[in-house]
């Protein structure tokens, strides 16, 4: 088991806020899929072999996605499967993970993500500390980006989308799920359910399960809903106490994915 890290993270001013939802959109599907590090080269005394043909897309093995019909679920695989979608909307609510205003408030984020050849994203975050009225809005279309803080005016970012290349930060679904992925072995199938307008398989675990307690959930429960077709994350709810290096801390995480591949998912320039 890898060491558990603190769920409370300190967020840089701009990059973290925008990167939260743009992790999936700025680089299309590739940003949501782990990159394979090439193996180190070998020093050989024999002549190099004759060059072989470069692999093509047809040679690549298909990406394996979680089978939601199973008795258990892998949260991180389900979050990664969002990269296979053309577009979707996501709503996130957290408490205990991000510095909020006031301190005990719930930070929320809503976003629309368009993936593929022409990636774009828009999002709105509320309740976050460090911004006017606790609000930040952002839009990214291709290489262009705009920001609006509080009730202020939209401003175009001089560096464009390049300002947000850090991505994978605090409130992206994949980053949130990764922080709690050790709960996966504890999840048990409940049954088929409709969730966010989709057919899903519901999984549940509570702190009484040995695997959940070993992962760090000392109180409360976790529920996950995976799409019957595609195995991607449709919803996640964690409400309880998370043990971080022996220190219990209350944590709330809610993720809801909706409007999957909906033609109404659009992102337009604000100015």
JOUR-V671158 format. One record per backbone hydrogen bond with DSSP energy under -0.5 kcal/mol. NH is the residue of the N-H (numbers start at 1). CO is the residue of the C=O. E is the energy in kcal/mol with one decimal. If there is no record, write none. Layout:
NH | CO | E
NH | CO | E
This chain:
9 | 7 | -0.6
9 | 97 | -2.3
18 | 14 | -2.3
19 | 15 | -2.6
20 | 16 | -1.1
21 | 18 | -1.0
22 | 18 | -1.6
23 | 19 | -1.1
24 | 21 | -0.7
26 | 22 | -2.3
28 | 25 | -1.1
30 | 27 | -0.9
31 | 28 | -0.9
32 | 29 | -1.7
33 | 30 | -1.1
37 | 35 | -0.6
44 | 42 | -0.6
59 | 56 | -1.4
60 | 56 | -0.6
60 | 57 | -0.8
68 | 66 | -0.9
70 | 67 | -1.9
73 | 184 | -0.7
75 | 73 | -0.6
78 | 74 | -1.8
79 | 75 | -2.2
80 | 76 | -2.6
81 | 77 | -1.6
82 | 79 | -1.4
83 | 80 | -1.9
84 | 81 | -1.7
85 | 82 | -1.5
88 | 113 | -1.8
89 | 258 | -2.7
90 | 111 | -2.1
91 | 256 | -2.4
92 | 109 | -3.1
93 | 254 | -2.3
94 | 107 | -2.6
95 | 252 | -2.0
99 | 9 | -0.5
101 | 127 | -2.2
105 | 102 | -2.2
107 | 94 | -2.5
107 | 105 | -0.5
108 | 126 | -1.9
109 | 92 | -2.5
110 | 124 | -2.2
111 | 90 | -1.9
112 | 122 | -2.4
113 | 88 | -2.9
114 | 120 | -2.9
115 | 86 | -3.0
119 | 116 | -0.6
120 | 114 | -1.9
121 | 140 | -2.5
122 | 112 | -1.8
123 | 138 | -2.3
124 | 110 | -2.4
125 | 136 | -2.9
126 | 108 | -2.3
127 | 134 | -0.9
128 | 134 | -1.6
129 | 99 | -2.4
131 | 128 | -0.8
134 | 131 | -2.7
135 | 132 | -1.9
136 | 125 | -2.1
137 | 148 | -2.9
138 | 123 | -2.0
139 | 146 | -2.1
140 | 121 | -2.9
141 | 144 | -2.2
142 | 119 | -2.0
144 | 141 | -2.4
146 | 139 | -2.6
147 | 155 | -2.7
148 | 137 | -2.3
150 | 135 | -2.2
152 | 149 | -2.1
155 | 147 | -2.7
157 | 145 | -2.8
160 | 157 | -1.6
161 | 143 | -1.8
162 | 159 | -1.0
163 | 160 | -1.8
164 | 161 | -2.1
165 | 162 | -1.1
167 | 164 | -0.7
168 | 19 | -0.5
172 | 169 | -1.6
176 | 172 | -2.5
177 | 173 | -2.7
178 | 174 | -2.1
179 | 175 | -1.4
180 | 176 | -0.6
180 | 177 | -1.5
181 | 178 | -1.1
183 | 180 | -2.1
184 | 181 | -2.0
186 | 183 | -1.5
187 | 183 | -0.8
187 | 184 | -1.3
188 | 204 | -2.2
189 | 71 | -1.5
190 | 202 | -3.6
191 | 202 | -1.2
193 | 200 | -2.4
195 | 193 | -0.5
195 | 198 | -2.5
198 | 195 | -1.6
200 | 193 | -3.0
200 | 198 | -0.5
201 | 226 | -2.4
202 | 191 | -3.1
203 | 224 | -3.1
204 | 188 | -2.4
205 | 222 | -2.1
207 | 220 | -2.3
209 | 206 | -2.2
213 | 209 | -2.4
214 | 210 | -2.4
215 | 211 | -1.4
216 | 212 | -1.1
217 | 212 | -2.3
218 | 216 | -1.1
218 | 241 | -2.1
219 | 241 | -1.1
221 | 239 | -1.8
222 | 205 | -2.9
223 | 237 | -2.6
224 | 203 | -2.3
225 | 235 | -2.6
226 | 201 | -2.2
227 | 232 | -2.8
228 | 199 | -2.7
230 | 228 | -0.7
231 | 227 | -1.3
233 | 78 | -1.8
234 | 225 | -2.8
235 | 225 | -1.6
236 | 255 | -2.2
237 | 223 | -2.8
238 | 253 | -2.9
239 | 221 | -2.1
240 | 251 | -2.3
241 | 219 | -2.2
242 | 249 | -3.0
243 | 216 | -3.6
243 | 241 | -0.5
244 | 242 | -0.7
244 | 247 | -2.1
245 | 243 | -0.6
247 | 244 | -1.8
248 | 246 | -0.6
249 | 242 | -1.6
251 | 240 | -2.9
252 | 95 | -2.3
253 | 238 | -2.7
254 | 93 | -2.3
255 | 236 | -2.5
256 | 91 | -2.3
257 | 234 | -2.9
258 | 89 | -2.6
261 | 87 | -3.3
262 | 259 | -1.5
265 | 262 | -2.3
266 | 264 | -0.9
